[in-house]
């Protein structure tokens, strides 16, 4: 499913390696759903985790832009935040 979302913020975090897992890093985009009709929109901010390939293209460049995403599935983190799995299909034309 293709969805349009406006990127409102971004977050970055790293964690050290432990006995059980490798060190890691993530880059998240925080988005607002712009689906039509408005009644069909997700009401919470939605988090999209950038892949390593997407970071150079979208990190520090996507805030206040509308992006199209190929939405594959949604999930809820242990902290109760909605995240979605998919990929960026592109920037809205004309923006």
C-alpha positions as CSV (number, residue, x, y, z in Angstrom):
1,X,0.0,0.0,0.0
2,X,1.3,3.5,-0.9
3,X,0.9,6.1,1.8
4,X,1.8,9.8,2.0
5,X,3.3,11.0,5.3
6,X,4.8,14.3,6.4
7,X,8.1,14.0,8.2
8,X,7.9,16.2,11.4
9,X,11.1,15.1,13.3
10,X,14.0,12.7,13.4
11,X,15.8,10.8,16.1
12,X,19.1,9.0,16.3
13,X,20.4,6.5,18.9
14,X,23.3,4.1,19.3
15,X,24.0,1.4,21.8
16,X,27.2,-0.5,22.8
17,X,27.7,-4.2,22.2
18,X,26.9,-6.6,25.0
19,X,27.4,-10.3,25.4
20,X,24.0,-10.9,23.8
21,X,24.0,-8.5,20.9
22,X,26.1,-6.4,18.6
23,X,26.5,-2.6,18.9
24,X,23.9,-0.8,16.9
25,X,22.6,2.5,15.6
26,X,19.3,3.7,14.2
27,X,18.0,6.7,12.4
28,X,14.2,7.3,12.7
29,X,11.9,9.6,10.9
30,X,8.8,10.6,12.8
31,X,5.8,11.1,10.4
32,X,2.2,12.2,10.3
33,X,-0.2,10.2,8.1
34,X,-1.7,12.3,5.3
35,X,-4.0,9.5,3.9
36,X,-7.3,10.5,2.3
37,X,-10.0,10.5,3.5
38,X,-8.9,12.1,6.8
39,X,-11.0,9.6,8.7
40,X,-8.8,6.8,7.5
41,X,-5.6,8.3,8.9
42,X,-3.5,6.8,11.7
43,X,-3.9,9.1,14.6
44,X,-0.5,8.7,16.3
45,X,2.8,9.8,15.0
46,X,4.4,6.9,13.0
47,X,8.1,6.0,13.1
48,X,9.9,4.9,10.1
49,X,13.5,3.5,10.6
50,X,15.8,4.4,7.7
51,X,17.9,1.7,6.2
52,X,21.6,2.2,5.9
53,X,21.1,3.0,2.2
54,X,18.5,5.6,2.9
55,X,20.4,7.5,5.6
56,X,22.6,9.6,3.2
57,X,19.6,10.5,1.0
58,X,17.0,11.4,3.7
59,X,18.7,12.2,7.0
60,X,18.6,15.9,7.8
61,X,16.8,16.4,4.4
62,X,13.3,15.1,5.0
63,X,11.9,17.2,7.8
64,X,8.8,19.2,6.7
65,X,8.6,17.2,3.4
66,X,5.9,14.8,2.3
67,X,7.3,11.4,1.3
68,X,5.5,8.4,-0.2
69,X,6.1,5.1,1.5
70,X,5.4,1.5,0.4
71,X,3.9,0.3,3.6
72,X,4.4,-3.4,4.2
73,X,3.2,-3.8,7.8
74,X,2.9,-1.9,11.1
75,X,4.2,-2.9,14.5
76,X,4.2,-1.7,18.0
77,X,7.5,-1.4,20.0
78,X,7.9,-2.5,23.6
79,X,7.5,1.2,24.5
80,X,4.1,1.3,22.8
81,X,5.1,3.4,19.7
82,X,3.8,2.6,16.3
83,X,6.5,1.8,13.7
84,X,6.1,0.7,10.1
85,X,8.1,-1.6,7.9
86,X,8.4,-0.7,4.2
87,X,10.5,1.5,2.1
88,X,10.5,5.1,0.8
89,X,9.0,5.2,-2.7
90,X,10.0,8.9,-3.2
91,X,9.4,12.5,-2.4
92,X,6.1,14.0,-3.3
93,X,6.4,15.7,-6.7
94,X,6.6,19.5,-6.7
95,X,7.8,19.8,-3.2
